[in-house]
Amino acid sequence: MDYGALISVVMPVFNRAHLVPRVVGSILAQTYRNLDVVIVDDCSTDDIAGAIATLNDPRVRLIRRAQNG
């Protein structure tokens, strides 16, 4: 399989840190490996950053909104 094109997956999240490892883990387990997962935190009060850190995958990055939208 050709892994040339980078595919970006954007996942908005609000107070669902307990689901992040399972959902992102499923995305990263796809057969197509050239992925970039962008998680947009909409001012969550739970530990989204901690949940992402458990994944330990450089393809996952976090963007935090300054104000809930």
Secondary structure, 3 states (H helix, E strand, C coil): CCCCCCEEEEEEECCCCCCHHHHHHHHHCCCCCCEEEEEEECCCCCCHHHHHHCCCCCCEEEEECCCCC
